[in-house]
Amino acid sequence: MTLSRREDDHIATMFPAPAAPRTAQLPCRRLTETATLPSYQRQGDAGADLYSDEDVDVYASTVRRIRTGCAFKIPDGYVGLCCSRSGLAEKHKLCVFNAPGIIDSNYTGPADVLLANFGNSTYRVRRGDRIAQLVIVPVVQGVFVEVAALPTTDRGALGFGSSGISKQVGCAQRGHVVKSQLDPTCIHCGCAI
């Protein structure tokens, strides 16, 4: 699909070009001689690749702690999120087990990765393989204030699975949610709306 000049201009006003990416120096230390420092593969990448510093088999249906051989200091006011690599997840069913793994700004120990194999066969990780990615993001520390009641919202206490699987239509009369336009029963209590 080709956009007209007018459509291009409209999109440009809705999504202006971002400012230059923010960078911050991140002190990083090799804990072994063979460790590979985290690196970005392309300009604009959000995640820096983390590399294995060991050869290890990750057996099917297991979780292994894999050493990167690196430690670093996340800047104050930020957090490091250790995330799965999409290619490993799709092709080999390997994911960061506690994704995202959190690296606080006050932690300076080894940046190891918990890699889970959700596949049916053993996966061999070799030293130098990219096993995860690190995303550095600003963090806000909440100040928790005890209250007698929370503000009212449209969602309220509806949690796990409350939005269903298919497109939902809201019931304005009772705040219930119908299964679909063809099946007007509430997904929560089964009442006919």
VENTARA-V78838 format. One record per pair of residues at least 24 apart in sequence whose C-alpha atoms are under 10 Angstrom apart, sorted by sequence separation. I is the first residue (numbers start at 1). J is the second residue. D is the distance in whole Angstrom. If there is no record, write none. Layout:
BEGIN
i,j,d
I,J,D
I,J,D
END
This chain:
BEGIN
i,j,d
20,44,10
79,103,6
80,104,6
93,117,6
94,118,6
163,187,8
164,188,10
21,46,10
78,103,9
79,104,5
80,105,8
92,117,8
93,118,5
94,119,7
162,187,8
163,188,10
78,104,8
79,105,6
92,118,8
93,119,5
161,187,10
162,188,7
77,104,9
78,105,6
79,106,9
89,116,10
92,119,6
93,120,9
161,188,10
76,104,9
77,105,7
79,107,10
89,117,9
91,119,9
92,120,9
93,121,10
74,103,8
75,104,9
76,105,5
82,111,9
84,113,10
88,117,10
89,118,9
92,121,9
94,123,8
38,68,9
73,103,9
74,104,7
75,105,6
76,106,8
82,112,10
83,113,9
89,119,9
92,122,9
93,123,9
158,188,9
37,68,8
63,94,9
65,96,10
72,103,9
73,104,9
74,105,5
75,106,9
82,113,8
84,115,9
92,123,8
103,134,9
35,67,9
36,68,8
37,69,9
38,70,8
50,82,9
61,93,10
63,95,9
64,96,10
65,97,10
73,105,6
74,106,7
82,114,9
84,116,10
102,134,10
103,135,10
35,68,6
36,69,7
37,70,7
47,80,10
49,82,10
50,83,10
60,93,9
61,94,10
63,96,9
64,97,9
72,105,9
73,106,7
74,107,8
99,132,10
100,133,10
101,134,9
102,135,10
103,136,9
34,68,9
35,69,5
36,70,8
37,71,9
38,72,10
47,81,9
48,82,9
49,83,10
60,94,10
63,97,7
73,107,7
74,108,8
100,134,9
105,139,10
34,69,8
35,70,6
37,72,10
47,82,9
48,83,10
49,84,10
50,85,10
62,97,10
72,107,8
73,108,6
96,131,9
100,135,9
104,139,10
31,67,10
32,68,9
33,69,8
34,70,10
47,83,8
49,85,9
58,94,9
71,107,9
72,108,6
73,109,9
95,131,9
96,132,7
31,68,9
32,69,6
47,84,10
71,108,6
72,109,7
94,131,9
95,132,8
96,133,9
30,68,9
31,69,5
32,70,8
47,85,9
70,108,10
71,109,5
72,110,8
94,132,10
30,69,6
31,70,5
70,109,8
71,110,5
72,111,8
29,69,9
30,70,5
31,71,7
70,110,6
71,111,5
29,70,6
30,71,7
69,110,7
70,111,6
71,112,9
28,70,7
29,71,5
30,72,9
68,110,8
69,111,7
70,112,8
88,130,9
28,71,6
29,72,6
67,110,8
68,111,6
69,112,8
88,131,8
27,71,9
28,72,4
29,73,9
67,111,7
68,112,6
87,131,10
88,132,9
27,72,5
28,73,7
66,111,9
67,112,5
68,113,7
85,130,8
26,72,7
27,73,5
28,74,9
66,112,6
67,113,7
85,131,7
86,132,9
26,73,6
27,74,8
65,112,6
66,113,5
67,114,9
84,131,8
85,132,5
86,133,10
25,73,9
26,74,6
27,75,9
64,112,10
65,113,6
66,114,6
83,131,9
84,132,5
85,133,6
25,74,9
26,75,7
64,113,8
65,114,4
66,115,7
83,132,6
84,133,6
85,134,10
24,74,9
25,75,8
63,113,10
64,114,6
65,115,6
82,132,7
83,133,5
84,134,9
24,75,8
63,114,6
64,115,5
65,116,9
82,133,6
83,134,6
63,115,6
64,116,6
81,133,8
82,134,5
83,135,7
62,115,8
63,116,4
64,117,8
80,133,10
81,134,6
82,135,7
62,116,6
63,117,6
80,134,6
81,135,5
82,136,9
61,116,7
62,117,6
63,118,9
79,134,10
80,135,6
81,136,6
60,116,8
61,117,5
62,118,7
79,135,8
80,136,5
81,137,8
58,115,8
59,116,9
60,117,5
61,118,5
62,119,9
79,136,6
80,137,7
58,116,8
59,117,7
60,118,6
61,119,7
78,136,7
79,137,6
80,138,9
53,112,10
58,117,6
59,118,9
60,119,6
61,120,7
66,125,9
68,127,9
78,137,5
79,138,6
80,139,10
52,112,9
57,117,10
58,118,10
59,119,9
60,120,5
61,121,9
62,122,9
67,127,9
68,128,9
77,137,9
78,138,4
79,139,6
50,111,9
51,112,10
52,113,9
58,119,10
59,120,8
60,121,5
61,122,9
66,127,10
68,129,10
75,136,9
77,138,6
78,139,5
79,140,10
50,112,9
51,113,9
59,121,7
60,122,5
68,130,10
74,136,8
75,137,10
76,138,9
77,139,6
78,140,8
50,113,9
58,121,9
59,122,4
60,123,8
68,131,9
74,137,10
75,138,9
76,139,9
77,140,7
58,122,6
59,123,6
68,132,10
77,141,9
57,122,6
58,123,5
59,124,8
66,131,9
57,123,6
58,124,6
56,123,9
57,124,5
58,125,7
56,124,6
57,125,6
55,124,7
56,125,5
57,126,9
55,125,6
56,126,7
54,125,8
55,126,4
56,127,8
53,125,9
54,126,6
55,127,5
52,125,7
53,126,8
54,127,4
55,128,9
51,125,10
52,126,7
53,127,5
54,128,8
55,129,9
51,126,9
52,127,5
53,128,6
54,129,9
51,127,7
52,128,5
53,129,8
51,128,5
52,129,5
53,130,10
31,109,10
50,128,9
51,129,5
52,130,6
29,108,9
31,110,8
50,129,8
51,130,4
52,131,6
28,108,9
29,109,10
30,110,9
31,111,10
49,129,9
50,130,6
51,131,6
52,132,9
27,108,10
29,110,9
49,130,6
50,131,6
51,132,7
48,130,10
49,131,7
50,132,5
51,133,9
49,132,6
50,133,5
48,132,8
49,133,4
50,134,7
47,132,9
48,133,5
49,134,6
47,133,5
48,134,5
49,135,9
46,133,9
47,134,5
48,135,7
46,134,8
47,135,5
48,136,9
46,135,6
47,136,8
45,135,9
46,136,8
36,127,9
37,128,10
39,130,10
46,137,9
35,127,8
36,128,7
38,130,9
34,127,8
35,128,8
36,129,9
40,133,9
34,128,9
36,130,10
38,132,10
39,133,9
40,134,9
38,133,8
39,134,9
38,134,8
26,136,10
24,136,9
23,136,10
END
